[in-house]
Amino acid sequence: MMGEARLGEVVAGWTPPPRPDRAAMTGRFVRLEPLEADRHAFELHDAFQGHDALWDYMPYGPFASGSAYHRWAREREGGEDPRFFVMRDLGSGTCGGIASYLRIAPEVGSIEVGHICISPSMQRGAAATEAMFLMMRWAFEAGYRRYEWKCNALNLASRRAAQRLGFSFEGVFRQHMIVKGRNRDTAWFSVIDSEWPALAEAFTFWLSPANFDAQGRQRERLSDLTRLVRSGSDPALEG
């Protein structure tokens, strides 16, 4: 027994999950559609235009024109890793965000969510939150063991978002990258499969009609619902 413990827990009956396909994912507030440049690029550029700070921590952007963003989208629409999805708000019918699966490793059951860019009109709304829930739900229901979120350690908004969504802080990789000619320390977060049932329950309650008043304001904060599930508090957000 001591020898087995020293070597780590056996992962019995492990079967690698499938890679993400191009199937859309639909919730109550949002529809995640596989990126198509001709269908989405100009609408997304309109939603992002005038908000150059959205690209501060991205390895690309801002984009000077809709045509420039269309070229970027065209180069990525058929990619398998990253696999991009566009967030369409079902209330307004408009596209206001984009995200992807990346660093997809079915052989070890690990997958990351990233390249997240959400327009101010969609930020802090139920549609954007549900989009993150739908992507996480697909990963765990497909059989992934680990779901990752990484961001520039200086990006406090992203670090707050990760913890609000139930990700546990794992630490900072110093001098991890050079992005746009600048050093990037990277903050790492994750959710693992044993945490998913409780997180799924928290998301389901938060997204339910009972959690919103007549004006659409939340009654319970998602961060309060996920706090008991996640571990590893992020020291950058304390105090």
MDAnalysis code that builds the backbone (N, CA, C; Angstrom):
import MDAnalysis as mda
import numpy as np

u = mda.Universe.empty(717, n_residues=239, atom_resindex=np.repeat(np.arange(239), 3), trajectory=True)
u.add_TopologyAttr("name", ["N", "CA", "C"] * 239)
u.add_TopologyAttr("resid", np.arange(1, 240))
u.add_TopologyAttr("resname", ["MET", "MET", "GLY", "GLU", "ALA", "ARG", "LEU", "GLY", "GLU", "VAL", "VAL", "ALA", "GLY", "TRP", "THR", "PRO", "PRO", "PRO", "ARG", "PRO", "ASP", "ARG", "ALA", "ALA", "MET", "THR", "GLY", "ARG", "PHE", "VAL", "ARG", "LEU", "GLU", "PRO", "LEU", "GLU", "ALA", "ASP", "ARG", "HIS", "ALA", "PHE", "GLU", "LEU", "HIS", "ASP", "ALA", "PHE", "GLN", "GLY", "HIS", "ASP", "ALA", "LEU", "TRP", "ASP", "TYR", "MET", "PRO", "TYR", "GLY", "PRO", "PHE", "ALA", "SER", "GLY", "SER", "ALA", "TYR", "HIS", "ARG", "TRP", "ALA", "ARG", "GLU", "ARG", "GLU", "GLY", "GLY", "GLU", "ASP", "PRO", "ARG", "PHE", "PHE", "VAL", "MET", "ARG", "ASP", "LEU", "GLY", "SER", "GLY", "THR", "CYS", "GLY", "GLY", "ILE", "ALA", "SER", "TYR", "LEU", "ARG", "ILE", "ALA", "PRO", "GLU", "VAL", "GLY", "SER", "ILE", "GLU", "VAL", "GLY", "HIS", "ILE", "CYS", "ILE", "SER", "PRO", "SER", "MET", "GLN", "ARG", "GLY", "ALA", "ALA", "ALA", "THR", "GLU", "ALA", "MET", "PHE", "LEU", "MET", "MET", "ARG", "TRP", "ALA", "PHE", "GLU", "ALA", "GLY", "TYR", "ARG", "ARG", "TYR", "GLU", "TRP", "LYS", "CYS", "ASN", "ALA", "LEU", "ASN", "LEU", "ALA", "SER", "ARG", "ARG", "ALA", "ALA", "GLN", "ARG", "LEU", "GLY", "PHE", "SER", "PHE", "GLU", "GLY", "VAL", "PHE", "ARG", "GLN", "HIS", "MET", "ILE", "VAL", "LYS", "GLY", "ARG", "ASN", "ARG", "ASP", "THR", "ALA", "TRP", "PHE", "SER", "VAL", "ILE", "ASP", "SER", "GLU", "TRP", "PRO", "ALA", "LEU", "ALA", "GLU", "ALA", "PHE", "THR", "PHE", "TRP", "LEU", "SER", "PRO", "ALA", "ASN", "PHE", "ASP", "ALA", "GLN", "GLY", "ARG", "GLN", "ARG", "GLU", "ARG", "LEU", "SER", "ASP", "LEU", "THR", "ARG", "LEU", "VAL", "ARG", "SER", "GLY", "SER", "ASP", "PRO", "ALA", "LEU", "GLU", "GLY"])
u.atoms.positions = np.array([
    [0.818, -1.213, 0.000],
    [0.000, 0.000, 0.000],
    [0.850, 1.260, 0.000],
    [1.935, 1.261, 0.807],
    [2.788, 2.431, 0.843],
    [3.433, 2.674, -0.510],
    [3.833, 1.584, -1.182],
    [4.439, 1.738, -2.495],
    [3.469, 2.323, -3.499],
    [2.204, 1.869, -3.460],
    [1.198, 2.400, -4.369],
    [0.934, 3.871, -4.098],
    [0.869, 4.254, -2.822],
    [0.637, 5.657, -2.492],
    [1.789, 6.526, -2.969],
    [2.996, 6.015, -2.862],
    [4.170, 6.782, -3.271],
    [4.170, 7.046, -4.767],
    [3.582, 6.133, -5.520],
    [3.579, 6.256, -6.978],
    [2.355, 6.981, -7.519],
    [1.391, 7.274, -6.666],
    [0.183, 7.966, -7.115],
    [-0.989, 7.023, -7.288],
    [-2.163, 7.590, -7.243],
    [-3.386, 6.807, -7.360],
    [-3.521, 6.229, -8.764],
    [-3.902, 4.971, -8.843],
    [-4.117, 4.320, -10.129],
    [-5.368, 4.899, -10.787],
    [-5.264, 5.243, -12.057],
    [-6.421, 5.702, -12.832],
    [-6.952, 4.483, -13.579],
    [-7.907, 3.826, -12.959],
    [-8.398, 2.553, -13.495],
    [-9.376, 2.788, -14.644],
    [-9.285, 1.939, -15.663],
    [-10.236, 1.966, -16.759],
    [-10.216, 3.242, -17.569],
    [-9.077, 3.908, -17.631],
    [-9.010, 5.201, -18.312],
    [-9.196, 5.044, -19.819],
    [-10.102, 5.844, -20.360],
    [-10.335, 5.917, -21.798],
    [-10.240, 7.369, -22.222],
    [-9.342, 7.733, -23.110],
    [-9.229, 9.132, -23.531],
    [-10.538, 9.645, -24.120],
    [-10.953, 10.841, -23.748],
    [-12.194, 11.412, -24.288],
    [-11.998, 11.910, -25.715],
    [-13.069, 12.231, -26.409],
    [-12.952, 12.761, -27.771],
    [-12.464, 14.205, -27.767],
    [-11.937, 14.628, -28.893],
    [-11.600, 16.030, -29.069],
    [-12.884, 16.815, -29.333],
    [-12.908, 18.102, -29.013],
    [-14.117, 18.895, -29.291],
    [-14.439, 18.904, -30.779],
    [-15.718, 18.776, -31.083],
    [-16.134, 18.853, -32.480],
    [-16.691, 20.257, -32.754],
    [-17.381, 20.399, -33.849],
    [-17.896, 21.728, -34.226],
    [-19.393, 21.860, -33.946],
    [-19.906, 21.035, -33.070],
    [-21.330, 21.123, -32.739],
    [-21.599, 22.356, -31.888],
    [-22.681, 23.054, -32.188],
    [-23.080, 24.212, -31.396],
    [-23.566, 23.751, -30.022],
    [-23.519, 24.658, -29.059],
    [-24.012, 24.407, -27.708],
    [-25.006, 25.508, -27.365],
    [-26.196, 25.127, -26.941],
    [-27.248, 26.105, -26.702],
    [-27.757, 26.023, -25.272],
    [-27.873, 27.174, -24.635],
    [-28.415, 27.272, -23.296],
    [-29.658, 28.126, -23.286],
    [-29.985, 28.693, -22.126],
    [-31.160, 29.555, -22.007],
    [-30.869, 30.978, -22.449],
    [-29.614, 31.418, -22.276],
    [-29.239, 32.797, -22.577],
    [-28.311, 32.926, -23.784],
    [-27.610, 31.863, -24.143],
    [-26.553, 31.983, -25.147],
    [-26.493, 30.741, -26.025],
    [-26.013, 30.947, -27.230],
    [-25.724, 29.853, -28.148],
    [-24.258, 29.987, -28.540],
    [-23.494, 28.914, -28.367],
    [-22.099, 28.870, -28.784],
    [-22.033, 28.245, -30.171],
    [-21.575, 29.041, -31.134],
    [-21.516, 28.601, -32.517],
    [-20.060, 28.465, -32.958],
    [-19.702, 27.409, -33.675],
    [-18.325, 27.297, -34.174],
    [-17.996, 28.496, -35.060],
    [-16.815, 29.051, -34.850],
    [-16.414, 30.261, -35.559],
    [-16.441, 30.065, -37.070],
    [-17.125, 30.978, -37.764],
    [-17.112, 31.066, -39.221],
    [-16.854, 32.524, -39.564],
    [-15.756, 32.789, -40.240],
    [-15.363, 34.169, -40.503],
    [-16.455, 34.950, -41.224],
    [-17.022, 34.378, -42.276],
    [-18.019, 35.106, -43.054],
    [-19.280, 35.390, -42.248],
    [-19.574, 34.534, -41.320],
    [-20.808, 34.670, -40.537],
    [-20.628, 35.555, -39.312],
    [-19.436, 35.543, -38.716],
    [-19.270, 36.158, -37.395],
    [-18.311, 37.341, -37.316],
    [-17.322, 37.399, -38.205],
    [-16.194, 38.306, -37.975],
    [-16.597, 39.771, -37.904],
    [-17.382, 40.244, -38.847],
    [-17.704, 41.670, -38.865],
    [-18.606, 42.054, -37.694],
    [-19.503, 41.168, -37.316],
    [-20.361, 41.445, -36.161],
    [-19.542, 41.487, -34.871],
    [-18.599, 40.563, -34.732],
    [-17.744, 40.595, -33.552],
    [-16.880, 41.851, -33.537],
    [-16.316, 42.192, -34.685],
    [-15.485, 43.399, -34.720],
    [-16.285, 44.629, -34.316],
    [-17.516, 44.725, -34.770],
    [-18.373, 45.846, -34.363],
    [-18.571, 45.859, -32.854],
    [-18.748, 44.676, -32.254],
    [-18.964, 44.597, -30.802],
    [-17.712, 44.983, -30.027],
    [-16.530, 44.682, -30.590],
    [-15.268, 44.966, -29.907],
    [-14.719, 46.354, -30.211],
    [-15.174, 46.956, -31.303],
    [-14.586, 48.213, -31.774],
    [-14.722, 49.320, -30.730],
    [-13.626, 50.065, -30.551],
    [-13.622, 51.154, -29.587],
    [-13.273, 50.719, -28.176],
    [-12.992, 49.427, -27.999],
    [-12.664, 48.893, -26.674],
    [-11.305, 48.183, -26.759],
    [-10.286, 48.938, -27.132],
    [-8.968, 48.351, -27.385],
    [-8.375, 47.666, -26.156],
    [-8.810, 48.059, -24.960],
    [-8.275, 47.427, -23.746],
    [-8.607, 45.939, -23.678],
    [-9.602, 45.496, -24.449],
    [-9.940, 44.073, -24.484],
    [-8.753, 43.228, -24.935],
    [-7.842, 43.833, -25.697],
    [-6.736, 43.090, -26.292],
    [-5.435, 43.263, -25.517],
    [-5.473, 43.960, -24.386],
    [-4.231, 44.263, -23.662],
    [-3.414, 43.020, -23.338],
    [-4.079, 41.940, -22.960],
    [-3.365, 40.737, -22.522],
    [-3.421, 39.610, -23.550],
    [-3.907, 39.939, -24.756],
    [-3.974, 38.956, -25.828],
    [-2.685, 38.988, -26.649],
    [-2.311, 37.881, -27.284],
    [-1.123, 37.889, -28.144],
    [-1.374, 38.539, -29.501],
    [-2.584, 39.010, -29.764],
    [-2.963, 39.652, -31.019],
    [-3.939, 40.785, -30.698],
    [-4.267, 41.586, -31.725],
    [-5.197, 42.689, -31.549],
    [-4.547, 43.899, -30.887],
    [-5.248, 45.050, -30.894],
    [-6.560, 45.269, -31.517],
    [-6.485, 45.256, -33.048],
    [-7.650, 45.154, -33.665],
    [-7.735, 45.058, -35.117],
    [-8.244, 46.377, -35.690],
    [-7.544, 46.872, -36.691],
    [-7.839, 48.199, -37.224],
    [-9.143, 48.253, -38.011],
    [-9.580, 47.114, -38.506],
    [-10.782, 47.098, -39.340],
    [-11.471, 45.755, -39.254],
    [-12.724, 45.744, -39.726],
    [-13.443, 44.489, -39.797],
    [-12.768, 43.498, -40.730],
    [-12.157, 44.000, -41.786],
    [-11.463, 43.131, -42.734],
    [-10.257, 42.459, -42.080],
    [-9.548, 43.214, -41.235],
    [-8.398, 42.640, -40.537],
    [-8.843, 41.537, -39.585],
    [-9.942, 41.784, -38.880],
    [-10.445, 40.751, -37.976],
    [-10.973, 39.553, -38.766],
    [-11.569, 39.806, -39.908],
    [-12.045, 38.728, -40.761],
    [-10.884, 37.843, -41.199],
    [-9.746, 38.428, -41.557],
    [-8.579, 37.625, -41.949],
    [-8.107, 36.766, -40.779],
    [-8.094, 37.369, -39.583],
    [-7.700, 36.603, -38.397],
    [-8.657, 35.425, -38.185],
    [-9.950, 35.676, -38.291],
    [-10.949, 34.628, -38.078],
    [-10.868, 33.557, -39.160],
    [-10.619, 33.975, -40.394],
    [-10.525, 33.023, -41.492],
    [-9.395, 32.025, -41.256],
    [-8.285, 32.499, -40.701],
    [-7.136, 31.628, -40.453],
    [-7.387, 30.644, -39.320],
    [-8.399, 30.909, -38.498],
    [-8.613, 30.084, -37.306],
    [-9.920, 29.306, -37.295],
    [-10.811, 29.585, -38.225],
    [-12.141, 28.990, -38.156],
    [-12.122, 27.470, -38.280],
    [-11.167, 26.918, -39.010],
    [-11.133, 25.465, -39.183],
    [-10.164, 24.753, -38.267],
    [-9.533, 25.491, -37.365],
    [-8.516, 24.895, -36.504],
    [-9.096, 23.928, -35.476],
    [-8.322, 22.906, -35.165],
    [-8.733, 21.933, -34.148],
    [-8.203, 22.298, -32.768],
    [-7.111, 23.037, -32.725],
    [-6.521, 23.446, -31.439],
    [-5.699, 24.710, -31.680],
    [-6.262, 25.875, -31.354],
    [-7.510, 26.105, -30.636],
    [-8.757, 25.841, -31.499],
    [-9.835, 25.478, -30.833],
    [-11.154, 25.307, -31.444],
    [-12.042, 26.446, -30.947],
    [-12.376, 27.380, -31.848],
    [-13.064, 28.611, -31.446],
    [-14.586, 28.494, -31.541],
    [-15.247, 29.142, -30.567],
    [-16.706, 29.266, -30.560],
    [-17.089, 30.722, -30.320],
    [-18.163, 31.135, -30.965],
    [-18.681, 32.496, -30.850],
    [-19.920, 32.492, -29.973],
    [-20.009, 33.482, -29.091],
    [-21.138, 33.604, -28.172],
    [-22.227, 34.485, -28.803],
    [-23.393, 33.893, -29.019],
    [-24.531, 34.652, -29.540],
    [-25.571, 34.797, -28.428],
    [-25.843, 36.032, -28.039],
    [-26.844, 36.318, -27.022],
    [-28.223, 35.991, -27.588],
    [-28.943, 35.074, -26.956],
    [-30.241, 34.663, -27.483],
    [-31.318, 35.716, -27.261],
    [-31.080, 36.647, -26.330],
    [-32.039, 37.718, -26.122],
    [-32.010, 38.736, -27.243],
    [-30.813, 39.186, -27.595],
    [-30.666, 40.205, -28.640],
    [-30.425, 39.617, -30.015],
    [-29.971, 38.359, -30.059],
    [-29.643, 37.731, -31.324],
    [-28.288, 38.106, -31.878],
    [-27.533, 38.897, -31.141],
    [-26.250, 39.398, -31.622],
    [-25.072, 38.631, -31.025],
    [-23.950, 38.656, -31.736],
    [-22.717, 38.049, -31.260],
    [-21.940, 39.072, -30.433],
    [-21.448, 38.643, -29.281],
    [-20.742, 39.577, -28.424],
    [-19.509, 39.014, -27.754],
    [-19.110, 37.798, -28.120],
    [-17.939, 37.226, -27.470],
    [-17.417, 36.022, -28.217],
    [-16.205, 35.633, -27.855],
    [-15.557, 34.489, -28.474],
    [-14.676, 33.810, -27.435],
    [-14.528, 32.505, -27.548],
    [-13.659, 31.737, -26.648],
    [-13.250, 30.471, -27.380],
    [-12.295, 29.759, -26.812],
    [-11.849, 28.538, -27.478],
    [-11.453, 27.478, -26.471],
    [-11.478, 26.240, -26.934],
    [-10.737, 25.169, -26.282],
    [-9.324, 25.195, -26.863],
    [-8.324, 24.914, -26.040],
    [-6.951, 24.857, -26.521],
    [-6.128, 23.951, -25.628],
    [-4.892, 23.688, -26.049],
    [-4.005, 22.763, -25.341],
    [-4.780, 21.484, -24.987],
    [-5.421, 20.956, -26.023],
    [-6.311, 19.812, -25.873],
    [-5.475, 18.530, -25.837],
    [-5.541, 17.812, -24.730],
    [-4.722, 16.609, -24.554],
    [-5.593, 15.460, -24.079],
    [-6.356, 14.834, -24.995],
    [-7.231, 13.732, -24.588],
    [-6.482, 12.585, -23.923],
    [-5.232, 12.366, -24.307],
    [-4.495, 11.226, -23.772],
    [-4.312, 11.309, -22.259],
    [-4.321, 12.520, -21.706],
    [-4.220, 12.679, -20.253],
    [-5.482, 13.310, -19.664],
    [-6.466, 13.602, -20.524],
    [-7.735, 14.138, -20.043],
    [-7.687, 15.586, -19.620],
    [-6.847, 16.378, -20.288],
    [-6.704, 17.791, -19.927],
    [-7.111, 18.667, -21.097],
    [-7.795, 19.776, -20.792],
    [-8.239, 20.720, -21.818],
    [-8.316, 22.102, -21.179],
    [-8.036, 23.125, -21.961],
    [-8.015, 24.500, -21.441],
    [-9.071, 25.334, -22.155],
    [-9.604, 26.328, -21.465],
    [-10.439, 27.345, -22.090],
    [-9.630, 28.634, -22.134],
    [-9.676, 29.316, -23.273],
    [-8.879, 30.529, -23.391],
    [-9.269, 31.332, -24.613],
    [-8.422, 32.311, -24.969],
    [-8.716, 33.245, -26.062],
    [-10.083, 33.894, -25.832],
    [-10.412, 34.149, -24.578],
    [-11.734, 34.691, -24.240],
    [-11.744, 36.195, -24.452],
    [-12.636, 36.659, -25.293],
    [-12.817, 38.095, -25.514],
    [-14.314, 38.371, -25.532],
    [-14.770, 39.160, -24.589],
    [-16.202, 39.430, -24.428],
    [-16.429, 40.937, -24.469],
    [-17.330, 41.369, -25.320],
    [-17.607, 42.795, -25.475],
    [-18.211, 43.365, -24.198],
    [-18.037, 44.660, -23.958],
    [-18.636, 45.268, -22.765],
    [-20.140, 45.046, -22.657],
    [-20.829, 44.973, -23.790],
    [-22.280, 44.778, -23.750],
    [-22.667, 43.404, -23.219],
    [-21.750, 42.439, -23.315],
    [-22.046, 41.084, -22.855],
    [-21.375, 40.769, -21.525],
    [-20.384, 41.556, -21.129],
    [-19.668, 41.296, -19.887],
    [-20.604, 41.375, -18.686],
    [-20.316, 40.544, -17.708],
    [-21.052, 40.512, -16.439],
    [-22.532, 40.190, -16.629],
    [-22.859, 39.564, -17.739],
    [-24.237, 39.162, -17.987],
    [-24.397, 37.658, -17.909],
    [-25.645, 37.219, -17.882],
    [-25.917, 35.794, -17.773],
    [-25.449, 35.027, -18.999],
    [-25.486, 35.658, -20.178],
    [-25.095, 34.952, -21.401],
    [-23.624, 34.549, -21.363],
    [-22.753, 35.465, -20.955],
    [-21.321, 35.158, -20.905],
    [-21.028, 34.082, -19.867],
    [-21.683, 34.162, -18.720],
    [-21.495, 33.146, -17.686],
    [-21.976, 31.789, -18.169],
    [-23.124, 31.767, -18.809],
    [-23.646, 30.494, -19.299],
    [-22.736, 29.913, -20.385],
    [-22.126, 30.765, -21.203],
    [-21.198, 30.273, -22.218],
    [-20.046, 29.515, -21.578],
    [-19.502, 30.066, -20.485],
    [-18.415, 29.381, -19.789],
    [-18.894, 28.069, -19.171],
    [-20.110, 28.065, -18.661],
    [-20.698, 26.844, -18.096],
    [-20.868, 25.786, -19.175],
    [-21.373, 26.163, -20.344],
    [-21.611, 25.188, -21.410],
    [-20.306, 24.558, -21.887],
    [-19.249, 25.360, -21.982],
    [-17.969, 24.821, -22.429],
    [-17.380, 23.878, -21.376],
    [-17.500, 24.255, -20.109],
    [-17.007, 23.396, -19.042],
    [-17.825, 22.101, -18.977],
    [-19.134, 22.230, -19.104],
    [-19.995, 21.045, -19.036],
    [-19.661, 20.065, -20.150],
    [-19.453, 20.573, -21.354],
    [-19.112, 19.654, -22.448],
    [-17.843, 18.881, -22.111],
    [-16.832, 19.575, -21.604],
    [-15.539, 18.930, -21.329],
    [-15.684, 17.800, -20.316],
    [-16.378, 18.053, -19.213],
    [-16.488, 17.018, -18.191],
    [-17.434, 15.901, -18.609],
    [-18.499, 16.236, -19.299],
    [-19.400, 15.180, -19.764],
    [-18.742, 14.324, -20.841],
    [-17.779, 14.891, -21.578],
    [-17.043, 14.117, -22.580],
    [-16.034, 13.178, -21.939],
    [-15.660, 13.465, -20.679],
    [-14.736, 12.584, -19.975],
    [-13.398, 13.180, -19.609],
    [-13.233, 14.499, -19.773],
    [-11.970, 15.126, -19.374],
    [-11.860, 15.162, -17.849],
    [-10.618, 15.065, -17.364],
    [-10.340, 15.035, -15.930],
    [-9.961, 16.408, -15.387],
    [-9.452, 17.266, -16.243],
    [-8.889, 18.545, -15.818],
    [-9.252, 19.631, -16.834],
    [-9.756, 20.760, -16.322],
    [-10.183, 21.883, -17.154],
    [-9.413, 23.106, -16.676],
    [-8.620, 23.705, -17.562],
    [-7.672, 24.735, -17.159],
    [-8.081, 26.136, -17.612],
    [-7.600, 27.105, -16.851],
    [-7.727, 28.531, -17.185],
    [-6.381, 29.160, -16.853],
    [-5.782, 29.831, -17.828],
    [-4.513, 30.511, -17.600],
    [-4.639, 31.944, -18.086],
    [-3.936, 32.856, -17.421],
    [-3.983, 34.250, -17.828],
    [-2.721, 34.972, -17.390],
    [-2.482, 36.130, -17.994],
    [-1.401, 36.987, -17.534],
    [-1.626, 37.291, -16.061],
    [-0.585, 37.125, -15.257],
    [-0.730, 37.336, -13.816],
    [-1.130, 38.766, -13.473],
    [-0.891, 39.715, -14.384],
    [-1.298, 41.111, -14.160],
    [-2.769, 41.350, -14.463],
    [-3.415, 40.391, -15.099],
    [-4.802, 40.538, -15.514],
    [-5.728, 40.149, -14.355],
    [-5.933, 41.101, -13.449],
    [-6.725, 40.809, -12.252],
    [-8.181, 40.509, -12.592],
    [-8.703, 41.122, -13.649],
    [-10.091, 40.846, -14.041],
    [-10.257, 39.386, -14.439],
    [-9.280, 38.845, -15.163],
    [-9.352, 37.436, -15.560],
    [-9.184, 36.531, -14.357],
    [-8.325, 36.904, -13.432],
    [-8.133, 36.094, -12.228],
    [-9.407, 36.080, -11.386],
    [-10.076, 37.212, -11.294],
    [-11.359, 37.253, -10.561],
    [-12.402, 36.380, -11.259],
    [-12.440, 36.478, -12.583],
    [-13.419, 35.693, -13.337],
    [-13.203, 34.203, -13.132],
    [-11.947, 33.775, -13.130],
    [-11.652, 32.353, -12.934],
    [-12.190, 31.866, -11.601],
    [-11.934, 32.621, -10.544],
    [-12.397, 32.172, -9.229],
    [-13.920, 32.267, -9.110],
    [-14.514, 33.285, -9.710],
    [-15.978, 33.371, -9.712],
    [-16.592, 32.137, -10.360],
    [-15.955, 31.628, -11.415],
    [-16.473, 30.477, -12.141],
    [-16.128, 29.150, -11.481],
    [-15.398, 29.193, -10.373],
    [-15.135, 27.976, -9.619],
    [-13.774, 27.357, -9.840],
    [-12.891, 28.036, -10.570],
    [-11.538, 27.524, -10.775],
    [-10.705, 27.740, -9.516],
    [-9.845, 26.797, -9.222],
    [-8.935, 26.885, -8.084],
    [-7.584, 27.432, -8.538],
    [-7.049, 28.358, -7.777],
    [-5.739, 28.947, -8.078],
    [-4.645, 27.934, -7.785],
    [-3.709, 27.769, -8.729],
    [-2.633, 26.796, -8.575],
    [-1.247, 27.422, -8.487],
    [-1.125, 28.700, -8.770],
    [0.178, 29.342, -8.673],
    [0.501, 30.168, -9.900],
    [1.698, 30.754, -9.899],
    [2.160, 31.613, -10.982],
    [3.450, 31.051, -11.563],
    [3.464, 30.875, -12.873],
    [4.677, 30.491, -13.588],
    [5.408, 31.772, -13.974],
    [6.547, 32.016, -13.365],
    [7.283, 33.246, -13.607],
    [8.006, 33.199, -14.954],
    [8.020, 34.371, -15.623],
    [8.679, 34.497, -16.930],
    [8.297, 33.352, -17.862],
    [7.000, 33.109, -17.924],
    [6.474, 31.979, -18.684],
    [6.490, 32.229, -20.189],
    [6.252, 33.501, -20.593],
    [6.133, 33.826, -22.008],
    [6.675, 35.227, -22.265],
    [6.853, 35.527, -23.548],
    [7.036, 36.899, -24.010],
    [5.888, 37.180, -24.966],
    [5.034, 38.146, -24.626],
    [3.846, 38.464, -25.417],
    [3.909, 39.927, -25.833],
    [3.848, 40.161, -27.119],
    [3.953, 41.520, -27.664],
    [5.197, 42.230, -27.137],
    [6.279, 41.459, -27.021],
    [7.551, 42.023, -26.593],
    [7.686, 42.251, -25.106],
    [6.697, 41.822, -24.324],
    [6.713, 42.047, -22.875],
    [6.707, 40.715, -22.125],
    [7.337, 40.733, -20.955],
    [7.308, 39.539, -20.106],
    [5.892, 39.209, -19.683],
    [5.603, 37.915, -19.606],
    [4.330, 37.466, -19.043],
    [4.582, 36.391, -17.998],
    [4.230, 36.708, -16.757],
    [4.064, 35.692, -15.723],
    [2.638, 35.173, -15.870],
    [2.454, 33.869, -15.739],
    [1.145, 33.277, -16.002],
    [0.546, 32.686, -14.738],
    [-0.675, 33.114, -14.414],
    [-1.438, 32.540, -13.301],
    [-2.228, 31.339, -13.812],
    [-2.147, 30.239, -13.070],
    [-2.789, 28.981, -13.457],
    [-3.963, 28.686, -12.530],
    [-5.066, 28.214, -13.143],
    [-6.263, 27.816, -12.412],
    [-6.786, 26.518, -13.035],
    [-7.541, 25.763, -12.260],
    [-8.136, 24.547, -12.819],
    [-9.389, 24.149, -12.060],
    [-10.180, 23.337, -12.744],
    [-11.270, 22.562, -12.138],
    [-10.981, 21.113, -12.486],
    [-11.178, 20.196, -11.538],
    [-10.998, 18.771, -11.828],
    [-12.338, 18.052, -11.729],
    [-12.375, 16.855, -12.278],
    [-13.650, 16.166, -12.457],
    [-14.387, 15.889, -11.150],
    [-13.670, 15.676, -10.052],
    [-14.341, 15.420, -8.777],
    [-15.080, 16.649, -8.261],
    [-14.696, 17.837, -8.737],
    [-15.358, 19.085, -8.322],
    [-16.551, 19.434, -9.204],
    [-16.622, 18.811, -10.360],
    [-17.619, 19.213, -11.336],
    [-19.065, 19.032, -10.861],
    [-19.466, 17.924, -10.246],
    [-20.878, 17.809, -9.856],
    [-21.358, 18.967, -8.979],
    [-20.551, 19.372, -7.998],
    [-20.960, 20.486, -7.132],
    [-20.977, 21.795, -7.901],
    [-20.010, 22.001, -8.798],
    [-20.005, 23.224, -9.599],
    [-21.184, 23.258, -10.561],
    [-21.499, 22.126, -11.157],
    [-22.648, 22.068, -12.060],
    [-23.928, 22.447, -11.328],
    [-24.059, 21.988, -10.098],
    [-25.230, 22.349, -9.293],
    [-25.263, 23.849, -9.017],
    [-24.095, 24.430, -8.724],
    [-24.026, 25.872, -8.461],
    [-24.409, 26.669, -9.705],
    [-23.873, 26.296, -10.858],
    [-24.211, 26.989, -12.103],
    [-25.696, 26.842, -12.428],
    [-26.210, 25.642, -12.277],
    [-27.612, 25.396, -12.612],
    [-28.535, 26.253, -11.759],
    [-28.230, 26.363, -10.460],
    [-29.041, 27.213, -9.607],
    [-28.891, 28.673, -10.013],
    [-27.654, 29.130, -10.248],
    [-27.436, 30.540, -10.566],
    [-28.146, 30.934, -11.848],
    [-28.175, 30.043, -12.823],
    [-28.783, 30.339, -14.120],
    [-30.297, 30.157, -14.133],
    [-30.863, 29.604, -13.079],
    [-32.301, 29.330, -13.052],
    [-33.109, 30.620, -12.949],
    [-34.330, 30.626, -13.468],
    [-35.179, 31.823, -13.362],
    [-35.396, 32.276, -11.919],
    [-35.366, 31.350, -10.972],
    [-35.596, 31.707, -9.566],
    [-34.498, 32.603, -9.013],
    [-33.342, 32.626, -9.665],
    [-32.232, 33.426, -9.151],
    [-32.226, 34.852, -9.677],
    [-33.203, 35.217, -10.486],
    [-33.240, 36.564, -11.050],
    [-34.583, 37.218, -10.729],
    [-34.511, 38.495, -10.345],
    [-35.756, 39.207, -10.034],
    [-36.403, 39.730, -11.313],
    [-37.470, 40.505, -11.170],
    [-38.229, 40.974, -12.330],
    [-37.408, 41.881, -13.233],
    [-36.367, 42.506, -12.667],
    [-35.486, 43.379, -13.449],
    [-34.271, 42.640, -13.989],
    [-34.214, 41.325, -13.788],
    [-33.108, 40.535, -14.283],
    [-31.867, 40.568, -13.419],
    [-31.996, 41.076, -12.195],
    [-30.846, 41.155, -11.293],
    [-30.713, 39.858, -10.503],
    [-29.459, 39.408, -10.323],
    [-29.209, 38.161, -9.608],
    [-29.550, 38.296, -8.129],
    [-30.085, 37.236, -7.562],
    [-30.360, 37.197, -6.129],
    [-29.151, 36.640, -5.375],
    [-28.556, 35.571, -5.909],
    [-27.367, 34.962, -5.309],
    [-26.188, 35.172, -6.248],
    [-25.033, 35.539, -5.722],
    [-23.846, 35.712, -6.537],
    [-23.205, 34.360, -6.828],
    [-22.753, 34.196, -8.074],
    [-22.129, 32.928, -8.435],
    [-20.874, 32.680, -7.603],
    [-20.120, 33.721, -7.312],
    [-18.894, 33.541, -6.519],
    [-19.194, 32.971, -5.144],
    [-20.341, 33.336, -4.573],
    [-20.723, 32.774, -3.276],
    [-21.075, 31.294, -3.402],
    [-21.662, 30.924, -4.533],
    [-22.064, 29.543, -4.738],
    [-20.881, 28.633, -5.044],
    [-19.840, 29.185, -5.678],
    [-18.682, 28.359, -6.048],
    [-17.585, 28.370, -4.985],
    [-17.660, 29.265, -4.027],
    [-16.571, 29.424, -3.050],
    [-16.305, 28.134, -2.275],
    [-17.354, 27.416, -1.934],
    [-17.183, 26.206, -1.136],
    [-16.607, 25.045, -1.937],
    [-16.655, 25.147, -3.260],
    [-16.169, 24.064, -4.106],
    [-14.694, 24.236, -4.415],
    [-14.302, 25.430, -4.769],
    [-12.915, 25.648, -5.186],
    [-11.971, 25.693, -3.993],
    [-10.710, 25.423, -4.277],
    [-9.667, 25.519, -3.268],
    [-8.539, 26.375, -3.822],
    [-7.581, 26.755, -2.994],
    [-6.463, 27.539, -3.480],
    [-6.844, 28.961, -3.771],
    [-7.110, 29.762, -2.760],
    [-7.481, 31.164, -2.933],
    [-6.342, 31.928, -3.578],
    [-6.683, 32.835, -4.474],
    [-5.698, 33.621, -5.210],
    [-5.217, 34.791, -4.356],
    [-3.949, 34.811, -3.942],
    [-3.472, 35.869, -3.059],
    [-3.513, 37.247, -3.691],
    [-3.484, 37.330, -5.012],
    [-3.531, 38.634, -5.690],
    [-4.865, 39.330, -5.490],
    [-5.914, 38.565, -5.118],
    [-7.242, 39.131, -4.981],
    [-7.642, 39.316, -3.515],
    [-6.733, 39.048, -2.613],
    [-7.029, 39.194, -1.193],
    [-6.633, 40.582, -0.686],
    [-7.302, 41.003, 0.377],
    [-6.933, 42.242, 1.037],
    [-7.558, 43.460, 0.385],
])
